[in-house]
Amino acid sequence: RTWLRRPDLLHNLALTEEQAALLAEFQQEYQQACG
């Protein structure tokens, strides 16, 4: 949800490998669903 409303906040985070993978998966699924 944060990525949808405030993507700028995620650029400053130090994500773990697992978190980065989950975020990438979510972004990919969102783009496929919403175009």
C-alpha distance matrix in Angstrom:
0.0 3.8 5.3 5.2 6.4 8.3 9.3 12.5 11.5 11.1 14.6 16.3 15.1 17.7 15.9 18.2 19.3 17.5 14.1 14.8 15.8 12.8 10.6 13.3 13.6 10.0 10.7 14.1 13.3 11.0 13.9 16.4 15.1 14.5 17.1
3.8 0.0 3.8 5.4 5.2 5.3 6.6 9.2 7.8 8.0 11.5 12.8 12.0 15.0 14.0 16.8 18.3 17.2 13.5 13.9 15.8 13.4 10.6 13.5 14.7 11.6 11.6 15.3 15.4 13.1 15.5 18.5 17.7 16.7 18.8
5.3 3.8 0.0 3.8 5.7 5.4 4.4 7.9 7.8 6.9 9.8 12.2 11.7 14.5 13.2 16.1 17.0 16.2 12.6 12.1 13.8 11.9 8.5 10.6 12.2 9.4 8.4 12.2 12.9 10.6 12.4 15.6 15.4 14.4 15.9
5.2 5.4 3.8 0.0 3.8 6.0 6.2 9.8 10.5 10.4 12.9 15.4 15.4 18.3 17.0 19.7 20.4 19.4 16.0 15.4 16.6 14.4 11.2 12.8 13.8 10.5 9.2 12.6 12.7 9.5 11.2 14.5 13.6 12.0 13.9
6.4 5.2 5.7 3.8 0.0 3.8 6.3 8.9 9.4 10.6 13.1 15.0 15.4 18.8 18.2 21.2 22.5 21.6 18.0 17.7 19.4 17.2 14.0 16.0 17.3 14.0 12.8 16.3 16.5 13.3 14.8 18.1 17.1 15.1 16.9
8.3 5.3 5.4 6.0 3.8 0.0 3.8 5.3 5.8 7.6 9.8 11.5 12.3 15.8 15.8 19.2 20.8 20.5 16.8 16.2 18.6 17.0 13.5 15.6 17.6 14.8 13.4 17.1 17.9 15.1 16.4 19.9 19.5 17.6 19.0
9.3 6.6 4.4 6.2 6.3 3.8 0.0 3.8 5.4 5.5 7.2 9.8 10.7 13.9 13.8 17.1 18.2 18.3 14.8 13.5 15.9 14.8 11.1 12.6 15.1 12.8 10.9 14.4 16.0 13.5 14.3 17.9 18.2 16.5 17.3
12.5 9.2 7.9 9.8 8.9 5.3 3.8 0.0 3.8 5.5 5.5 7.5 9.6 13.1 13.9 17.6 19.1 19.8 16.3 14.9 17.8 17.3 13.7 15.1 18.0 16.2 14.2 17.6 19.5 17.2 17.7 21.4 21.8 20.0 20.5
11.5 7.8 7.8 10.5 9.4 5.8 5.4 3.8 0.0 3.8 5.5 5.9 7.1 10.8 11.8 15.4 17.5 18.0 14.4 13.8 17.0 16.2 13.0 15.2 17.9 16.1 14.9 18.5 20.1 18.1 19.2 22.8 23.0 21.7 22.6
11.1 8.0 6.9 10.4 10.6 7.6 5.5 5.5 3.8 0.0 3.8 5.4 5.3 8.4 8.6 12.3 14.0 14.5 11.0 10.0 13.3 12.8 9.6 11.7 14.7 13.3 12.3 15.7 17.6 16.2 17.3 20.6 21.2 20.4 21.2
14.6 11.5 9.8 12.9 13.1 9.8 7.2 5.5 5.5 3.8 0.0 3.8 5.7 8.3 9.5 13.1 14.5 16.0 13.0 11.1 14.5 14.9 11.7 12.8 16.3 15.6 13.9 16.9 19.4 18.1 18.5 21.9 23.1 22.0 22.2
16.3 12.8 12.2 15.4 15.0 11.5 9.8 7.5 5.9 5.4 3.8 0.0 3.8 6.7 9.2 12.8 15.0 16.6 13.7 12.6 16.3 16.7 14.0 15.6 19.0 18.3 17.1 20.2 22.5 21.3 22.0 25.4 26.4 25.4 25.8
15.1 12.0 11.7 15.4 15.4 12.3 10.7 9.6 7.1 5.3 5.7 3.8 0.0 3.8 5.8 9.4 12.1 13.4 10.4 10.0 13.8 14.0 11.9 14.1 17.1 16.5 16.2 19.3 21.2 20.5 21.7 24.7 25.6 25.2 25.9
17.7 15.0 14.5 18.3 18.8 15.8 13.9 13.1 10.8 8.4 8.3 6.7 3.8 0.0 3.8 6.7 9.5 11.5 9.4 9.1 12.7 13.7 12.4 14.3 17.2 17.4 17.4 20.0 22.1 22.0 23.2 25.9 27.1 27.1 27.7
15.9 14.0 13.2 17.0 18.2 15.8 13.8 13.9 11.8 8.6 9.5 9.2 5.8 3.8 0.0 3.8 6.4 7.8 5.6 5.7 9.3 10.1 9.4 11.4 14.0 14.4 14.9 17.3 19.2 19.5 20.9 23.3 24.5 24.9 25.7
18.2 16.8 16.1 19.7 21.2 19.2 17.1 17.6 15.4 12.3 13.1 12.8 9.4 6.7 3.8 0.0 3.8 5.4 5.1 6.1 8.5 9.9 10.5 12.2 14.1 15.3 16.4 18.2 19.9 20.9 22.4 24.3 25.7 26.6 27.3
19.3 18.3 17.0 20.4 22.5 20.8 18.2 19.1 17.5 14.0 14.5 15.0 12.1 9.5 6.4 3.8 0.0 3.8 5.5 5.2 6.2 8.7 9.9 10.5 12.3 14.3 15.3 16.5 18.4 19.9 21.1 22.6 24.4 25.6 26.0
17.5 17.2 16.2 19.4 21.6 20.5 18.3 19.8 18.0 14.5 16.0 16.6 13.4 11.5 7.8 5.4 3.8 0.0 3.8 5.5 5.1 6.2 8.6 9.9 10.5 12.3 14.2 15.3 16.5 18.2 20.0 21.2 22.5 24.1 25.0
14.1 13.5 12.6 16.0 18.0 16.8 14.8 16.3 14.4 11.0 13.0 13.7 10.4 9.4 5.6 5.1 5.5 3.8 0.0 3.8 5.4 5.1 6.1 8.6 9.8 10.5 12.2 14.2 15.3 16.3 18.3 20.0 21.0 22.1 23.2
14.8 13.9 12.1 15.4 17.7 16.2 13.5 14.9 13.8 10.0 11.1 12.6 10.0 9.1 5.7 6.1 5.2 5.5 3.8 0.0 3.8 5.5 5.1 6.1 8.6 9.9 10.5 12.2 14.2 15.2 16.4 18.4 19.9 20.8 21.3
15.8 15.8 13.8 16.6 19.4 18.6 15.9 17.8 17.0 13.3 14.5 16.3 13.8 12.7 9.3 8.5 6.2 5.1 5.4 3.8 0.0 3.8 5.4 5.1 6.1 8.6 9.9 10.5 12.3 14.1 15.4 16.6 18.3 19.8 20.3
12.8 13.4 11.9 14.4 17.2 17.0 14.8 17.3 16.2 12.8 14.9 16.7 14.0 13.7 10.1 9.9 8.7 6.2 5.1 5.5 3.8 0.0 3.8 5.5 5.0 6.1 8.6 9.9 10.6 12.1 14.2 15.4 16.4 18.0 19.1
10.6 10.6 8.5 11.2 14.0 13.5 11.1 13.7 13.0 9.6 11.7 14.0 11.9 12.4 9.4 10.5 9.9 8.6 6.1 5.1 5.4 3.8 0.0 3.8 5.4 5.1 6.1 8.5 9.9 10.4 12.2 14.2 15.3 16.1 17.1
13.3 13.5 10.6 12.8 16.0 15.6 12.6 15.1 15.2 11.7 12.8 15.6 14.1 14.3 11.4 12.2 10.5 9.9 8.6 6.1 5.1 5.5 3.8 0.0 3.8 5.5 5.1 6.1 8.6 9.8 10.6 12.3 14.2 15.2 15.5
13.6 14.7 12.2 13.8 17.3 17.6 15.1 18.0 17.9 14.7 16.3 19.0 17.1 17.2 14.0 14.1 12.3 10.5 9.8 8.6 6.1 5.0 5.4 3.8 0.0 3.8 5.5 5.2 6.2 8.5 10.0 10.7 12.3 14.2 14.8
10.0 11.6 9.4 10.5 14.0 14.8 12.8 16.2 16.1 13.3 15.6 18.3 16.5 17.4 14.4 15.3 14.3 12.3 10.5 9.9 8.6 6.1 5.1 5.5 3.8 0.0 3.8 5.4 5.2 6.0 8.6 9.9 10.5 11.9 13.3
10.7 11.6 8.4 9.2 12.8 13.4 10.9 14.2 14.9 12.3 13.9 17.1 16.2 17.4 14.9 16.4 15.3 14.2 12.2 10.5 9.9 8.6 6.1 5.1 5.5 3.8 0.0 3.8 5.5 5.1 6.1 8.6 9.9 10.4 11.0
14.1 15.3 12.2 12.6 16.3 17.1 14.4 17.6 18.5 15.7 16.9 20.2 19.3 20.0 17.3 18.2 16.5 15.3 14.2 12.2 10.5 9.9 8.5 6.1 5.2 5.4 3.8 0.0 3.8 5.4 5.2 6.3 8.7 10.0 9.9
13.3 15.4 12.9 12.7 16.5 17.9 16.0 19.5 20.1 17.6 19.4 22.5 21.2 22.1 19.2 19.9 18.4 16.5 15.3 14.2 12.3 10.6 9.9 8.6 6.2 5.2 5.5 3.8 0.0 3.8 5.5 5.1 6.2 8.5 9.6
11.0 13.1 10.6 9.5 13.3 15.1 13.5 17.2 18.1 16.2 18.1 21.3 20.5 22.0 19.5 20.9 19.9 18.2 16.3 15.2 14.1 12.1 10.4 9.8 8.5 6.0 5.1 5.4 3.8 0.0 3.8 5.5 5.2 5.9 7.7
13.9 15.5 12.4 11.2 14.8 16.4 14.3 17.7 19.2 17.3 18.5 22.0 21.7 23.2 20.9 22.4 21.1 20.0 18.3 16.4 15.4 14.2 12.2 10.6 10.0 8.6 6.1 5.2 5.5 3.8 0.0 3.8 5.5 5.2 5.0
16.4 18.5 15.6 14.5 18.1 19.9 17.9 21.4 22.8 20.6 21.9 25.4 24.7 25.9 23.3 24.3 22.6 21.2 20.0 18.4 16.6 15.4 14.2 12.3 10.7 9.9 8.6 6.3 5.1 5.5 3.8 0.0 3.8 5.7 5.4
15.1 17.7 15.4 13.6 17.1 19.5 18.2 21.8 23.0 21.2 23.1 26.4 25.6 27.1 24.5 25.7 24.4 22.5 21.0 19.9 18.3 16.4 15.3 14.2 12.3 10.5 9.9 8.7 6.2 5.2 5.5 3.8 0.0 3.8 5.9
14.5 16.7 14.4 12.0 15.1 17.6 16.5 20.0 21.7 20.4 22.0 25.4 25.2 27.1 24.9 26.6 25.6 24.1 22.1 20.8 19.8 18.0 16.1 15.2 14.2 11.9 10.4 10.0 8.5 5.9 5.2 5.7 3.8 0.0 3.8
17.1 18.8 15.9 13.9 16.9 19.0 17.3 20.5 22.6 21.2 22.2 25.8 25.9 27.7 25.7 27.3 26.0 25.0 23.2 21.3 20.3 19.1 17.1 15.5 14.8 13.3 11.0 9.9 9.6 7.7 5.0 5.4 5.9 3.8 0.0
